[in-house]
Amino acid sequence: MIIKNRLKLCAIISSVIMLTALVMTIFGYGINFGIDFAGGLSIEYNMNSAFQQSDVETALSNQGLSDFKVSTSGADGTILNIRIPKLDSNEEIQVLQAGLEAELLQSYPNMDVDTSTASYVGPTAGATLVKNAILSVLIASVLMLIYIAFRFDLYSGMAAVIGLLHDVLIMLSFMVLLRNVIQMNSSFIAAMLTIVGYSINNTIVIFDRIRENNAKPSYHSLPRDEIVNISISESLGRTVNTTLTTLVTIVSLYVLGVASIREFSLPIIVGIVSGLYSANMINGYVWAMLVEHKTAHKKSKKAKK
C-alpha cells in the first residue's frame, strides 16, 4: 500500500509537468526549435572591438527581419553570432549579408567581413538529428537494461529504464515550459545523452545498496518498500552531495556562460534535478512493486494448486 501511494504521488507530480507541456504543445506553444532543428542561417563576424547588440538588432530589423537571435562569444566578447530562421534561397542570403555588412561597417569600421562564416541548415538535417537523438536514447536504454539485468536482476533493469525515460521526458517538458528562455539546438542532444549516463549512476548506487540489504538475514522479514527506504536513507548523503557538487558547476556555467553554453547547461540542470528525484523517489519503489507483484503471483499460483 505504501509503495502504491508513493508511486501514485510521484506519478501525479511528473504527470502534471508532462501534461502541461503537452497541452502547451497542442495549442502551438511547444518546443522553441533553434536553427539546428528548424533550419535557417547562422552568420559569424569578428567585430575586432566591443559592440552593442542593439545596433546589430536594429540593422537586422532594417533588412526587414523580425525573427532572429543575436549573441556574442570570444574571450573579449568581440565575436558576433547571428541566427536567422526561414531564409529560402542563396540569393536572399547574399542580399541580406550585403545590406547588413554595409550598415554595420558604418558604426564598426574594424569589422572583419572577409573572414566571416555563414552556414545554412536545412529542415531535413534537423529531422535527421531528431531521429538520431531518439534512436540514441532507445539504444542506450536497451543496453542499460541488459547490463543492469545482468548485474542485478530484470526488475532492477526495468525500473532503471523507466527512470531514464522519465528523466528524458521531464527534460523535454521543461524545454516547452521554458520556451521563452531557451531554444532547442544540437547542444540539447548532448545534454540529454549526458543525463542518461549521469542519472543512471545514482540509480546503480541505490540498487547496489538495495541488493546488499535484501541479502541480509535480518531484513528478510521486511517488506520490499521498507528495504528500499533503508537503502535510500543510507545512500542519500552520497547522492545529494554528488548532485550538489555537479549542480554548482553547471549553474555557474549557466550564469556566466554565453548563449551556446546556456543552451547546454540549462537542460543539464533540469536533468540532474530530475535524475536525483527519480533515483530516490521512483526507481527503487518501481522495483519493489514489480518484485511484490511477482511474489504475489507465485503465491496465487501455489494457492490454486
C-alpha positions, 0 to 999 in steps of 0.5 A, spaced: 500 500 500 505 504 501 509 503 495 502 504 491 501 511 494 508 513 493 508 511 486 501 514 485 504 521 488 510 521 484 506 519 478 501 525 479 507 530 480 511 528 473 504 527 470 502 534 471 509 537 468 508 532 462 501 534 461 502 541 461 507 541 456 503 537 452 497 541 452 502 547 451 504 543 445 497 542 442 495 549 442 502 551 438 506 553 444 511 547 444 518 546 443 522 553 441 526 549 435 533 553 434 536 553 427 539 546 428 532 543 428 528 548 424 533 550 419 535 557 417 542 561 417 547 562 422 552 568 420 559 569 424 563 576 424 569 578 428 567 585 430 575 586 432 572 591 438 566 591 443 559 592 440 552 593 442 547 588 440 542 593 439 545 596 433 546 589 430 538 588 432 536 594 429 540 593 422 537 586 422 530 589 423 532 594 417 533 588 412 526 587 414 527 581 419 523 580 425 525 573 427 532 572 429 537 571 435 543 575 436 549 573 441 556 574 442 562 569 444 570 570 444 574 571 450 573 579 449 566 578 447 568 581 440 565 575 436 558 576 433 553 570 432 547 571 428 541 566 427 536 567 422 530 562 421 526 561 414 531 564 409 529 560 402 534 561 397 542 563 396 540 569 393 536 572 399 542 570 403 547 574 399 542 580 399 541 580 406 549 579 408 550 585 403 545 590 406 547 588 413 555 588 412 554 595 409 550 598 415 554 595 420 561 597 417 558 604 418 558 604 426 564 598 426 569 600 421 574 594 424 569 589 422 572 583 419 567 581 413 572 577 409 573 572 414 566 571 416 562 564 416 555 563 414 552 556 414 545 554 412 541 548 415 536 545 412 529 542 415 531 535 413 538 535 417 534 537 423 529 531 422 535 527 421 538 529 428 531 528 431 531 521 429 538 520 431 537 523 438 531 518 439 534 512 436 540 514 441 536 514 447 532 507 445 539 504 444 542 506 450 536 504 454 536 497 451 543 496 453 542 499 460 537 494 461 541 488 459 547 490 463 543 492 469 539 485 468 545 482 468 548 485 474 542 485 478 536 482 476 530 484 470 526 488 475 532 492 477 533 493 469 526 495 468 525 500 473 532 503 471 529 504 464 523 507 466 527 512 470 531 514 464 525 515 460 522 519 465 528 523 466 528 524 458 521 526 458 521 531 464 527 534 460 523 535 454 517 538 458 521 543 461 524 545 454 516 547 452 515 550 459 521 554 458 520 556 451 521 563 452 528 562 455 531 557 451 531 554 444 532 547 442 539 546 438 544 540 437 547 542 444 540 539 447 542 532 444 548 532 448 545 534 454 540 529 454 545 523 452 549 526 458 543 525 463 542 518 461 549 516 463 549 521 469 542 519 472 543 512 471 549 512 476 545 514 482 540 509 480 546 503 480 548 506 487 541 505 490 540 498 487 547 496 489 545 498 496 538 495 495 541 488 493 546 488 499 540 489 504 535 484 501 541 479 502 541 480 509 538 475 514 535 480 518 531 484 513 528 478 510 522 479 514 521 486 511 517 488 506 520 490 499 518 498 500 521 498 507 528 495 504 528 500 499 527 506 504 533 503 508 537 503 502 535 510 500 536 513 507 543 510 507 545 512 500 542 519 500 548 523 503 552 520 497 547 522 492 545 529 494 552 531 495 554 528 488 548 532 485 550 538 489 557 538 487 555 537 479 549 542 480 554 548 482 558 547 476 553 547 471 549 553 474 555 557 474 556 555 467 549 557 466 550 564 469 556 566 466 556 562 460 554 565 453 548 563 449 551 556 446 553 554 453 546 556 456 543 552 451 547 546 454 547 547 461 540 549 462 537 542 460 543 539 464 540 542 470 533 540 469 536 533 468 540 532 474 534 535 478 530 530 475 535 524 475 536 525 483 528 525 484 527 519 480 533 515 483 530 516 490 523 517 489 521 512 483 526 507 481 527 503 487 519 503 489 518 501 481 522 495 483 519 493 489 512 493 486 514 489 480 518 484 485 511 484 490 507 483 484 511 477 482 511 474 489 504 475 489 503 471 483 507 465 485 503 465 491 496 465 487 499 460 483 501 455 489 494 457 492 490 454 486 494 448 486 
